[in-house]
Amino acid sequence: MKFNTVEYASQDENALTFTLVPGAVQGDAVTLTGNGTAGRGADGDPFYGKLNLPEGDGKGAVSRDGIVIVKYTGALTAGYRQVTVDGAGKVKPAATTGRACWVIGVDGTYAAIDLG
């Protein structure tokens, strides 16, 4: 199946290529913003993964599995948590529901998150 000229049937299961919403930069916590599209999203959108490699053609690889290190905001603590994006490239604790994942630890700027 293709979205925005990207074939999804044969991609690696840990990182997928998406068309990026302008403004997303390497290292951002991103969410899905449409068919085959990822970006910073809006505050409170579910966390999907980490933008690893933006490319010159407006596409980029997003890690959606395994351990990712991303910036965070708010009172995020280690443990099994629901997390969302803040719309500025960081993750934060979900107010209600978000992506369930293990927060391995935080250091004041970055969080180590196990996406499964």
N, C-alpha and C positions, 0 to 999 in steps of 0.2 A: 504494500500500500504506500502511496506517495502523498506527501503534503509539501507544498512549496518547493517542488522539484527534488525533495529528499526522500529516498527509498528507506522505509523502516523495517522491511522484512529481513534484511541481512545484517543489521547493525549489531555491534557488541552490546551485550545486555547491561554492562556497567556504565557505559557512557554513550549517549545518543546525540546525533547532530540535529540541531534545530535552527530555524530561521530566528534571528535575534531581534527583539524590539530595540530600537535605537536607545542608547544610554546605558545598556548593560555592558559591564567591563569584566575582564578576567578576575576571577575570585569572588564574584557576586553570588549571593544566595538568590536563586531564581525560582519562578513559578511558571506554570503553563499559562499562556495568555490567549491561546487560540489553537486552531488546527496546525500542528507542527511548528508552533511558535513559542518561544520562551523569553522571559525578561524579568525585570525587577518586580513587576506587578504592582498591586495596590497594597497598602498597609492592611495586614490581616489575611491576605491570600495564603493558601497552603504552600509550604516549602516543598519544592520538587527536587532541587539538587544544586550543585555548584557549577558555575560556568568556568570551565577549565581553559578552553582554547577558542577565543573569538577569532574568526578568519576574515580576510579582506572582502569576501563576497557577501557579508552580512549573515553568515551562518556561524555556528559554533558548537563545540562538544560540551555537553552537560553531564557531569557525573551524577547518577541517580541511585547508586548502590555503593556499598562499602563505606569506608571511613572518609569523611571530608572535614576540612578545617575551614571554617568561615567566620567572618566577623559577626558579633551579636550585640544586641541591645536589650535592656530590661533586666529583670531579675531571673536570669536563666541559671539553673543549677544542675548538677549531675543527677542522672537518673532517667527513668523512662518518662518521656515528656511529649506533649503535643506542641509543635512549633510552626510558626508562620513566617512570612517575610514581612519586612517593614516598609517596602516600597523604595528603599534606598540602598539595597544590596546586602542587607544584614538579616539574620534570623532573630526571632524573639519568641518568648513564651506565648502560646496561643491564649487569647481571652476566653474562647469557648472550645472550638475544635481546630485542629491543624493536622500536620503529618505526625503520626506517632513514630518515635525513634528513640534510640538511646543516646543521651548526652553523656559522653564519657568524662568530660571535664571542661572547665572554662578557666581563662587566665586574666580576665579583666578586659580583653579585647577580642580574643578568638575563642571559639568553641570547637571541640572535637566531637563530631556527631557520627554515630554508626547508623547508616541508612538501611542496613539489613543486607 
